[in-house]
Amino acid sequence: MSEHHSGPVETGASMDYKEHEKTYDLFIAGTKYGTVLLVTLMIAMAAGFFGGAGLIGGFFIWIVLTVAGIFMMR
C-alpha cells in the first residue's frame, strides 16, 4: 500500500498465465462433470420415487447414466 507505482494498476504485477489457464481448465472440468452428476442424480431420483424403480433401481439408473454422461462429455 505504501509503495508508489507509476502507470496503471492493471500492469503493476506480473501474471502467471499458465497457472491461470490450469485453474480455468480445472474449474470448467469440475463444472461440467458436476453438472452431469447432478442431472443424472435428479433423473435417477425421479425414476426411483415416481417411476417405481425403487432405491436399487434408482441407484442402478444413476450409475448407468453417470457413466454414459461422463463418456459423452470427454
mmCIF file as gemmi writes it, N, C-alpha and C atoms, coordinates in Angstrom:
data_model
loop_
_atom_site.group_PDB
_atom_site.id
_atom_site.type_symbol
_atom_site.label_atom_id
_atom_site.label_alt_id
_atom_site.label_comp_id
_atom_site.label_asym_id
_atom_site.label_entity_id
_atom_site.label_seq_id
_atom_site.pdbx_PDB_ins_code
_atom_site.Cartn_x
_atom_site.Cartn_y
_atom_site.Cartn_z
_atom_site.occupancy
_atom_site.B_iso_or_equiv
_atom_site.pdbx_formal_charge
_atom_site.auth_seq_id
_atom_site.auth_asym_id
_atom_site.pdbx_PDB_model_num
ATOM 1 N N . MET Axp A 1 ? 0.814 -1.181 0 1 0 ? 1 A 1
ATOM 2 C CA . MET Axp A 1 ? 0 0 0 1 0 ? 1 A 1
ATOM 3 C C . MET Axp A 1 ? 0.863 1.253 0 1 0 ? 1 A 1
ATOM 4 N N . SER Axp A 2 ? 1.964 1.22 0.706 1 0 ? 2 A 1
ATOM 5 C CA . SER Axp A 2 ? 2.781 2.424 0.798 1 0 ? 2 A 1
ATOM 6 C C . SER Axp A 2 ? 3.723 2.585 -0.392 1 0 ? 2 A 1
ATOM 7 N N . GLU Axp A 3 ? 3.823 1.557 -1.238 1 0 ? 3 A 1
ATOM 8 C CA . GLU Axp A 3 ? 4.692 1.663 -2.394 1 0 ? 3 A 1
ATOM 9 C C . GLU Axp A 3 ? 4.07 2.587 -3.435 1 0 ? 3 A 1
ATOM 10 N N . HIS Axp A 4 ? 4.934 3.262 -4.151 1 0 ? 4 A 1
ATOM 11 C CA . HIS Axp A 4 ? 4.453 4.154 -5.203 1 0 ? 4 A 1
ATOM 12 C C . HIS Axp A 4 ? 4.66 3.473 -6.553 1 0 ? 4 A 1
ATOM 13 N N . HIS Axp A 5 ? 3.586 3.246 -7.247 1 0 ? 5 A 1
ATOM 14 C CA . HIS Axp A 5 ? 3.653 2.616 -8.563 1 0 ? 5 A 1
ATOM 15 C C . HIS Axp A 5 ? 3.373 3.665 -9.625 1 0 ? 5 A 1
ATOM 16 N N . SER Axp A 6 ? 4.153 3.636 -10.643 1 0 ? 6 A 1
ATOM 17 C CA . SER Axp A 6 ? 3.865 4.523 -11.762 1 0 ? 6 A 1
ATOM 18 C C . SER Axp A 6 ? 3.152 3.719 -12.841 1 0 ? 6 A 1
ATOM 19 N N . GLY Axp A 7 ? 2.195 4.277 -13.473 1 0 ? 7 A 1
ATOM 20 C CA . GLY Axp A 7 ? 1.456 3.583 -14.513 1 0 ? 7 A 1
ATOM 21 C C . GLY Axp A 7 ? 0.172 2.987 -13.964 1 0 ? 7 A 1
ATOM 22 N N . PRO Axp A 8 ? -0.585 2.324 -14.826 1 0 ? 8 A 1
ATOM 23 C CA . PRO Axp A 8 ? -1.859 1.735 -14.403 1 0 ? 8 A 1
ATOM 24 C C . PRO Axp A 8 ? -1.664 0.587 -13.414 1 0 ? 8 A 1
ATOM 25 N N . VAL Axp A 9 ? -2.632 0.404 -12.559 1 0 ? 9 A 1
ATOM 26 C CA . VAL Axp A 9 ? -2.567 -0.652 -11.555 1 0 ? 9 A 1
ATOM 27 C C . VAL Axp A 9 ? -2.614 -2.022 -12.22 1 0 ? 9 A 1
ATOM 28 N N . GLU Axp A 10 ? -3.346 -2.144 -13.334 1 0 ? 10 A 1
ATOM 29 C CA . GLU Axp A 10 ? -3.507 -3.429 -14.005 1 0 ? 10 A 1
ATOM 30 C C . GLU Axp A 10 ? -2.19 -4.004 -14.504 1 0 ? 10 A 1
ATOM 31 N N . THR Axp A 11 ? -1.24 -3.161 -14.832 1 0 ? 11 A 1
ATOM 32 C CA . THR Axp A 11 ? 0.049 -3.639 -15.342 1 0 ? 11 A 1
ATOM 33 C C . THR Axp A 11 ? 1.122 -3.661 -14.265 1 0 ? 11 A 1
ATOM 34 N N . GLY Axp A 12 ? 0.736 -3.488 -13.013 1 0 ? 12 A 1
ATOM 35 C CA . GLY Axp A 12 ? 1.721 -3.402 -11.94 1 0 ? 12 A 1
ATOM 36 C C . GLY Axp A 12 ? 2.336 -4.722 -11.54 1 0 ? 12 A 1
ATOM 37 N N . ALA Axp A 13 ? 1.621 -5.809 -11.67 1 0 ? 13 A 1
ATOM 38 C CA . ALA Axp A 13 ? 2.131 -7.109 -11.224 1 0 ? 13 A 1
ATOM 39 C C . ALA Axp A 13 ? 2.267 -8.045 -12.416 1 0 ? 13 A 1
ATOM 40 N N . SER Axp A 14 ? 3.278 -8.875 -12.331 1 0 ? 14 A 1
ATOM 41 C CA . SER Axp A 14 ? 3.43 -9.878 -13.397 1 0 ? 14 A 1
ATOM 42 C C . SER Axp A 14 ? 2.453 -11.018 -13.153 1 0 ? 14 A 1
ATOM 43 N N . MET Axp A 15 ? 1.92 -11.575 -14.217 1 0 ? 15 A 1
ATOM 44 C CA . MET Axp A 15 ? 0.919 -12.631 -14.117 1 0 ? 15 A 1
ATOM 45 C C . MET Axp A 15 ? 1.499 -13.972 -14.549 1 0 ? 15 A 1
ATOM 46 N N . ASP Axp A 16 ? 1.037 -15.009 -13.864 1 0 ? 16 A 1
ATOM 47 C CA . ASP Axp A 16 ? 1.413 -16.367 -14.222 1 0 ? 16 A 1
ATOM 48 C C . ASP Axp A 16 ? 0.27 -16.943 -15.06 1 0 ? 16 A 1
ATOM 49 N N . TYR Axp A 17 ? 0.334 -16.724 -16.358 1 0 ? 17 A 1
ATOM 50 C CA . TYR Axp A 17 ? -0.78 -17.089 -17.232 1 0 ? 17 A 1
ATOM 51 C C . TYR Axp A 17 ? -0.969 -18.597 -17.356 1 0 ? 17 A 1
ATOM 52 N N . LYS Axp A 18 ? 0.09 -19.369 -17.265 1 0 ? 18 A 1
ATOM 53 C CA . LYS Axp A 18 ? -0.061 -20.834 -17.316 1 0 ? 18 A 1
ATOM 54 C C . LYS Axp A 18 ? -0.869 -21.318 -16.119 1 0 ? 18 A 1
ATOM 55 N N . GLU Axp A 19 ? -0.608 -20.757 -14.944 1 0 ? 19 A 1
ATOM 56 C CA . GLU Axp A 19 ? -1.361 -21.143 -13.748 1 0 ? 19 A 1
ATOM 57 C C . GLU Axp A 19 ? -2.818 -20.703 -13.86 1 0 ? 19 A 1
ATOM 58 N N . HIS Axp A 20 ? -3.057 -19.536 -14.425 1 0 ? 20 A 1
ATOM 59 C CA . HIS Axp A 20 ? -4.431 -19.074 -14.641 1 0 ? 20 A 1
ATOM 60 C C . HIS Axp A 20 ? -5.172 -20.02 -15.584 1 0 ? 20 A 1
ATOM 61 N N . GLU Axp A 21 ? -4.525 -20.436 -16.648 1 0 ? 21 A 1
ATOM 62 C CA . GLU Axp A 21 ? -5.163 -21.339 -17.598 1 0 ? 21 A 1
ATOM 63 C C . GLU Axp A 21 ? -5.427 -22.705 -16.988 1 0 ? 21 A 1
ATOM 64 N N . LYS Axp A 22 ? -4.517 -23.223 -16.165 1 0 ? 22 A 1
ATOM 65 C CA . LYS Axp A 22 ? -4.748 -24.505 -15.496 1 0 ? 22 A 1
ATOM 66 C C . LYS Axp A 22 ? -5.919 -24.407 -14.526 1 0 ? 22 A 1
ATOM 67 N N . THR Axp A 23 ? -5.996 -23.304 -13.789 1 0 ? 23 A 1
ATOM 68 C CA . THR Axp A 23 ? -7.11 -23.112 -12.859 1 0 ? 23 A 1
ATOM 69 C C . THR Axp A 23 ? -8.431 -23.013 -13.605 1 0 ? 23 A 1
ATOM 70 N N . TYR Axp A 24 ? -8.446 -22.285 -14.698 1 0 ? 24 A 1
ATOM 71 C CA . TYR Axp A 24 ? -9.66 -22.144 -15.503 1 0 ? 24 A 1
ATOM 72 C C . TYR Axp A 24 ? -10.097 -23.494 -16.067 1 0 ? 24 A 1
ATOM 73 N N . ASP Axp A 25 ? -9.152 -24.252 -16.609 1 0 ? 25 A 1
ATOM 74 C CA . ASP Axp A 25 ? -9.485 -25.57 -17.165 1 0 ? 25 A 1
ATOM 75 C C . ASP Axp A 25 ? -10.026 -26.502 -16.088 1 0 ? 25 A 1
ATOM 76 N N . LEU Axp A 26 ? -9.441 -26.453 -14.886 1 0 ? 26 A 1
ATOM 77 C CA . LEU Axp A 26 ? -9.921 -27.285 -13.777 1 0 ? 26 A 1
ATOM 78 C C . LEU Axp A 26 ? -11.326 -26.866 -13.356 1 0 ? 26 A 1
ATOM 79 N N . PHE Axp A 27 ? -11.583 -25.569 -13.314 1 0 ? 27 A 1
ATOM 80 C CA . PHE Axp A 27 ? -12.909 -25.077 -12.955 1 0 ? 27 A 1
ATOM 81 C C . PHE Axp A 27 ? -13.95 -25.518 -13.978 1 0 ? 27 A 1
ATOM 82 N N . ILE Axp A 28 ? -13.634 -25.391 -15.263 1 0 ? 28 A 1
ATOM 83 C CA . ILE Axp A 28 ? -14.57 -25.792 -16.317 1 0 ? 28 A 1
ATOM 84 C C . ILE Axp A 28 ? -14.843 -27.293 -16.25 1 0 ? 28 A 1
ATOM 85 N N . ALA Axp A 29 ? -13.801 -28.095 -16.037 1 0 ? 29 A 1
ATOM 86 C CA . ALA Axp A 29 ? -13.989 -29.55 -15.942 1 0 ? 29 A 1
ATOM 87 C C . ALA Axp A 29 ? -14.846 -29.904 -14.723 1 0 ? 29 A 1
ATOM 88 N N . GLY Axp A 30 ? -14.586 -29.267 -13.601 1 0 ? 30 A 1
ATOM 89 C CA . GLY Axp A 30 ? -15.387 -29.535 -12.401 1 0 ? 30 A 1
ATOM 90 C C . GLY Axp A 30 ? -16.839 -29.156 -12.584 1 0 ? 30 A 1
ATOM 91 N N . THR Axp A 31 ? -17.071 -28.037 -13.237 1 0 ? 31 A 1
ATOM 92 C CA . THR Axp A 31 ? -18.44 -27.602 -13.501 1 0 ? 31 A 1
ATOM 93 C C . THR Axp A 31 ? -19.145 -28.559 -14.45 1 0 ? 31 A 1
ATOM 94 N N . LYS Axp A 32 ? -18.438 -28.984 -15.474 1 0 ? 32 A 1
ATOM 95 C CA . LYS Axp A 32 ? -19.023 -29.874 -16.483 1 0 ? 32 A 1
ATOM 96 C C . LYS Axp A 32 ? -19.396 -31.225 -15.865 1 0 ? 32 A 1
ATOM 97 N N . TYR Axp A 33 ? -18.456 -31.842 -15.175 1 0 ? 33 A 1
ATOM 98 C CA . TYR Axp A 33 ? -18.723 -33.162 -14.606 1 0 ? 33 A 1
ATOM 99 C C . TYR Axp A 33 ? -19.649 -33.087 -13.396 1 0 ? 33 A 1
ATOM 100 N N . GLY Axp A 34 ? -19.585 -31.999 -12.651 1 0 ? 34 A 1
ATOM 101 C CA . GLY Axp A 34 ? -20.523 -31.817 -11.548 1 0 ? 34 A 1
ATOM 102 C C . GLY Axp A 34 ? -21.946 -31.684 -12.035 1 0 ? 34 A 1
ATOM 103 N N . THR Axp A 35 ? -22.129 -30.996 -13.151 1 0 ? 35 A 1
ATOM 104 C CA . THR Axp A 35 ? -23.46 -30.871 -13.742 1 0 ? 35 A 1
ATOM 105 C C . THR Axp A 35 ? -23.979 -32.214 -14.213 1 0 ? 35 A 1
ATOM 106 N N . VAL Axp A 36 ? -23.106 -33.014 -14.819 1 0 ? 36 A 1
ATOM 107 C CA . VAL Axp A 36 ? -23.51 -34.365 -15.25 1 0 ? 36 A 1
ATOM 108 C C . VAL Axp A 36 ? -23.953 -35.18 -14.04 1 0 ? 36 A 1
ATOM 109 N N . LEU Axp A 37 ? -23.192 -35.13 -12.962 1 0 ? 37 A 1
ATOM 110 C CA . LEU Axp A 37 ? -23.551 -35.9 -11.767 1 0 ? 37 A 1
ATOM 111 C C . LEU Axp A 37 ? -24.889 -35.458 -11.19 1 0 ? 37 A 1
ATOM 112 N N . LEU Axp A 38 ? -25.113 -34.154 -11.111 1 0 ? 38 A 1
ATOM 113 C CA . LEU Axp A 38 ? -26.359 -33.678 -10.525 1 0 ? 38 A 1
ATOM 114 C C . LEU Axp A 38 ? -27.574 -33.947 -11.412 1 0 ? 38 A 1
ATOM 115 N N . VAL Axp A 39 ? -27.429 -33.786 -12.707 1 0 ? 39 A 1
ATOM 116 C CA . VAL Axp A 39 ? -28.554 -34.048 -13.613 1 0 ? 39 A 1
ATOM 117 C C . VAL Axp A 39 ? -28.922 -35.526 -13.59 1 0 ? 39 A 1
ATOM 118 N N . THR Axp A 40 ? -27.913 -36.39 -13.632 1 0 ? 40 A 1
ATOM 119 C CA . THR Axp A 40 ? -28.215 -37.824 -13.591 1 0 ? 40 A 1
ATOM 120 C C . THR Axp A 40 ? -28.798 -38.229 -12.241 1 0 ? 40 A 1
ATOM 121 N N . LEU Axp A 41 ? -28.381 -37.571 -11.171 1 0 ? 41 A 1
ATOM 122 C CA . LEU Axp A 41 ? -28.96 -37.853 -9.855 1 0 ? 41 A 1
ATOM 123 C C . LEU Axp A 41 ? -30.435 -37.476 -9.818 1 0 ? 41 A 1
ATOM 124 N N . MET Axp A 42 ? -30.777 -36.326 -10.399 1 0 ? 42 A 1
ATOM 125 C CA . MET Axp A 42 ? -32.178 -35.908 -10.429 1 0 ? 42 A 1
ATOM 126 C C . MET Axp A 42 ? -33.031 -36.863 -11.266 1 0 ? 42 A 1
ATOM 127 N N . ILE Axp A 43 ? -32.497 -37.318 -12.389 1 0 ? 43 A 1
ATOM 128 C CA . ILE Axp A 43 ? -33.232 -38.275 -13.227 1 0 ? 43 A 1
ATOM 129 C C . ILE Axp A 43 ? -33.411 -39.595 -12.483 1 0 ? 43 A 1
ATOM 130 N N . ALA Axp A 44 ? -32.361 -40.057 -11.816 1 0 ? 44 A 1
ATOM 131 C CA . ALA Axp A 44 ? -32.451 -41.319 -11.074 1 0 ? 44 A 1
ATOM 132 C C . ALA Axp A 44 ? -33.407 -41.204 -9.892 1 0 ? 44 A 1
ATOM 133 N N . MET Axp A 45 ? -33.421 -40.05 -9.236 1 0 ? 45 A 1
ATOM 134 C CA . MET Axp A 45 ? -34.361 -39.864 -8.131 1 0 ? 45 A 1
ATOM 135 C C . MET Axp A 45 ? -35.795 -39.859 -8.623 1 0 ? 45 A 1
ATOM 136 N N . ALA Axp A 46 ? -36.018 -39.23 -9.766 1 0 ? 46 A 1
ATOM 137 C CA . ALA Axp A 46 ? -37.367 -39.226 -10.339 1 0 ? 46 A 1
ATOM 138 C C . ALA Axp A 46 ? -37.789 -40.635 -10.725 1 0 ? 46 A 1
ATOM 139 N N . ALA Axp A 47 ? -36.871 -41.411 -11.296 1 0 ? 47 A 1
ATOM 140 C CA . ALA Axp A 47 ? -37.199 -42.79 -11.671 1 0 ? 47 A 1
ATOM 141 C C . ALA Axp A 47 ? -37.444 -43.636 -10.424 1 0 ? 47 A 1
ATOM 142 N N . GLY Axp A 48 ? -36.664 -43.421 -9.398 1 0 ? 48 A 1
ATOM 143 C CA . GLY Axp A 48 ? -36.814 -44.215 -8.184 1 0 ? 48 A 1
ATOM 144 C C . GLY Axp A 48 ? -38.067 -43.867 -7.404 1 0 ? 48 A 1
ATOM 145 N N . PHE Axp A 49 ? -38.374 -42.571 -7.298 1 0 ? 49 A 1
ATOM 146 C CA . PHE Axp A 49 ? -39.519 -42.155 -6.48 1 0 ? 49 A 1
ATOM 147 C C . PHE Axp A 49 ? -40.836 -42.24 -7.234 1 0 ? 49 A 1
ATOM 148 N N . PHE Axp A 50 ? -40.849 -41.784 -8.474 1 0 ? 50 A 1
ATOM 149 C CA . PHE Axp A 50 ? -42.109 -41.688 -9.203 1 0 ? 50 A 1
ATOM 150 C C . PHE Axp A 50 ? -42.294 -42.775 -10.247 1 0 ? 50 A 1
ATOM 151 N N . GLY Axp A 51 ? -41.225 -43.377 -10.701 1 0 ? 51 A 1
ATOM 152 C CA . GLY Axp A 51 ? -41.311 -44.383 -11.745 1 0 ? 51 A 1
ATOM 153 C C . GLY Axp A 51 ? -41.416 -45.792 -11.211 1 0 ? 51 A 1
ATOM 154 N N . GLY Axp A 52 ? -41.312 -45.965 -9.928 1 0 ? 52 A 1
ATOM 155 C CA . GLY Axp A 52 ? -41.44 -47.288 -9.344 1 0 ? 52 A 1
ATOM 156 C C . GLY Axp A 52 ? -40.176 -48.119 -9.387 1 0 ? 52 A 1
ATOM 157 N N . ALA Axp A 53 ? -39.04 -47.516 -9.697 1 0 ? 53 A 1
ATOM 158 C CA . ALA Axp A 53 ? -37.791 -48.286 -9.763 1 0 ? 53 A 1
ATOM 159 C C . ALA Axp A 53 ? -37.261 -48.614 -8.375 1 0 ? 53 A 1
ATOM 160 N N . GLY Axp A 54 ? -37.601 -47.82 -7.384 1 0 ? 54 A 1
ATOM 161 C CA . GLY Axp A 54 ? -37.149 -48.063 -6.03 1 0 ? 54 A 1
ATOM 162 C C . GLY Axp A 54 ? -35.707 -47.61 -5.815 1 0 ? 54 A 1
ATOM 163 N N . LEU Axp A 55 ? -35.181 -47.906 -4.648 1 0 ? 55 A 1
ATOM 164 C CA . LEU Axp A 55 ? -33.84 -47.467 -4.28 1 0 ? 55 A 1
ATOM 165 C C . LEU Axp A 55 ? -32.761 -48.127 -5.128 1 0 ? 55 A 1
ATOM 166 N N . ILE Axp A 56 ? -32.832 -49.429 -5.259 1 0 ? 56 A 1
ATOM 167 C CA . ILE Axp A 56 ? -31.81 -50.159 -6.025 1 0 ? 56 A 1
ATOM 168 C C . ILE Axp A 56 ? -31.892 -49.801 -7.504 1 0 ? 56 A 1
ATOM 169 N N . GLY Axp A 57 ? -33.091 -49.731 -8.044 1 0 ? 57 A 1
ATOM 170 C CA . GLY Axp A 57 ? -33.26 -49.365 -9.442 1 0 ? 57 A 1
ATOM 171 C C . GLY Axp A 57 ? -32.798 -47.946 -9.72 1 0 ? 57 A 1
ATOM 172 N N . GLY Axp A 58 ? -33.104 -47.012 -8.806 1 0 ? 58 A 1
ATOM 173 C CA . GLY Axp A 58 ? -32.656 -45.635 -8.964 1 0 ? 58 A 1
ATOM 174 C C . GLY Axp A 58 ? -31.144 -45.525 -8.899 1 0 ? 58 A 1
ATOM 175 N N . PHE Axp A 59 ? -30.533 -46.291 -8.013 1 0 ? 59 A 1
ATOM 176 C CA . PHE Axp A 59 ? -29.068 -46.285 -7.911 1 0 ? 59 A 1
ATOM 177 C C . PHE Axp A 59 ? -28.44 -46.846 -9.181 1 0 ? 59 A 1
ATOM 178 N N . PHE Axp A 60 ? -29.01 -47.921 -9.699 1 0 ? 60 A 1
ATOM 179 C CA . PHE Axp A 60 ? -28.503 -48.525 -10.93 1 0 ? 60 A 1
ATOM 180 C C . PHE Axp A 60 ? -28.65 -47.557 -12.108 1 0 ? 60 A 1
ATOM 181 N N . ILE Axp A 61 ? -29.791 -46.894 -12.189 1 0 ? 61 A 1
ATOM 182 C CA . ILE Axp A 61 ? -30.015 -45.905 -13.253 1 0 ? 61 A 1
ATOM 183 C C . ILE Axp A 61 ? -29.013 -44.76 -13.128 1 0 ? 61 A 1
ATOM 184 N N . TRP Axp A 62 ? -28.747 -44.314 -11.895 1 0 ? 62 A 1
ATOM 185 C CA . TRP Axp A 62 ? -27.796 -43.224 -11.675 1 0 ? 62 A 1
ATOM 186 C C . TRP Axp A 62 ? -26.387 -43.614 -12.131 1 0 ? 62 A 1
ATOM 187 N N . ILE Axp A 63 ? -25.966 -44.829 -11.801 1 0 ? 63 A 1
ATOM 188 C CA . ILE Axp A 63 ? -24.636 -45.284 -12.2 1 0 ? 63 A 1
ATOM 189 C C . ILE Axp A 63 ? -24.531 -45.357 -13.723 1 0 ? 63 A 1
ATOM 190 N N . VAL Axp A 64 ? -25.537 -45.951 -14.363 1 0 ? 64 A 1
ATOM 191 C CA . VAL Axp A 64 ? -25.503 -46.102 -15.822 1 0 ? 64 A 1
ATOM 192 C C . VAL Axp A 64 ? -25.506 -44.741 -16.512 1 0 ? 64 A 1
ATOM 193 N N . LEU Axp A 65 ? -26.384 -43.84 -16.082 1 0 ? 65 A 1
ATOM 194 C CA . LEU Axp A 65 ? -26.455 -42.522 -16.71 1 0 ? 65 A 1
ATOM 195 C C . LEU Axp A 65 ? -25.202 -41.693 -16.449 1 0 ? 65 A 1
ATOM 196 N N . THR Axp A 66 ? -24.619 -41.816 -15.259 1 0 ? 66 A 1
ATOM 197 C CA . THR Axp A 66 ? -23.393 -41.077 -14.944 1 0 ? 66 A 1
ATOM 198 C C . THR Axp A 66 ? -22.24 -41.544 -15.817 1 0 ? 66 A 1
ATOM 199 N N . VAL Axp A 67 ? -22.084 -42.846 -15.956 1 0 ? 67 A 1
ATOM 200 C CA . VAL Axp A 67 ? -21.01 -43.377 -16.812 1 0 ? 67 A 1
ATOM 201 C C . VAL Axp A 67 ? -21.235 -42.944 -18.257 1 0 ? 67 A 1
ATOM 202 N N . ALA Axp A 68 ? -22.469 -43.021 -18.73 1 0 ? 68 A 1
ATOM 203 C CA . ALA Axp A 68 ? -22.765 -42.606 -20.105 1 0 ? 68 A 1
ATOM 204 C C . ALA Axp A 68 ? -22.534 -41.106 -20.288 1 0 ? 68 A 1
ATOM 205 N N . GLY Axp A 69 ? -22.927 -40.297 -19.318 1 0 ? 69 A 1
ATOM 206 C CA . GLY Axp A 69 ? -22.738 -38.857 -19.413 1 0 ? 69 A 1
ATOM 207 C C . GLY Axp A 69 ? -21.285 -38.46 -19.403 1 0 ? 69 A 1
ATOM 208 N N . ILE Axp A 70 ? -20.498 -39.073 -18.524 1 0 ? 70 A 1
ATOM 209 C CA . ILE Axp A 70 ? -19.07 -38.754 -18.472 1 0 ? 70 A 1
ATOM 210 C C . ILE Axp A 70 ? -18.381 -39.217 -19.748 1 0 ? 70 A 1
ATOM 211 N N . PHE Axp A 71 ? -18.778 -40.365 -20.265 1 0 ? 71 A 1
ATOM 212 C CA . PHE Axp A 71 ? -18.206 -40.847 -21.53 1 0 ? 71 A 1
ATOM 213 C C . PHE Axp A 71 ? -18.524 -39.876 -22.665 1 0 ? 71 A 1
ATOM 214 N N . MET Axp A 72 ? -19.75 -39.356 -22.695 1 0 ? 72 A 1
ATOM 215 C CA . MET Axp A 72 ? -20.141 -38.439 -23.762 1 0 ? 72 A 1
ATOM 216 C C . MET Axp A 72 ? -19.501 -37.062 -23.609 1 0 ? 72 A 1
ATOM 217 N N . MET Axp A 73 ? -19.137 -36.657 -22.405 1 0 ? 73 A 1
ATOM 218 C CA . MET Axp A 73 ? -18.538 -35.34 -22.18 1 0 ? 73 A 1
ATOM 219 C C . MET Axp A 73 ? -17.058 -35.31 -22.538 1 0 ? 73 A 1
ATOM 220 N N . ARG Axp A 74 ? -16.415 -36.431 -22.659 1 0 ? 74 A 1
ATOM 221 C CA . ARG Axp A 74 ? -14.984 -36.46 -22.957 1 0 ? 74 A 1
ATOM 222 C C . ARG Axp A 74 ? -14.76 -36.137 -24.348 1 0 ? 74 A 1
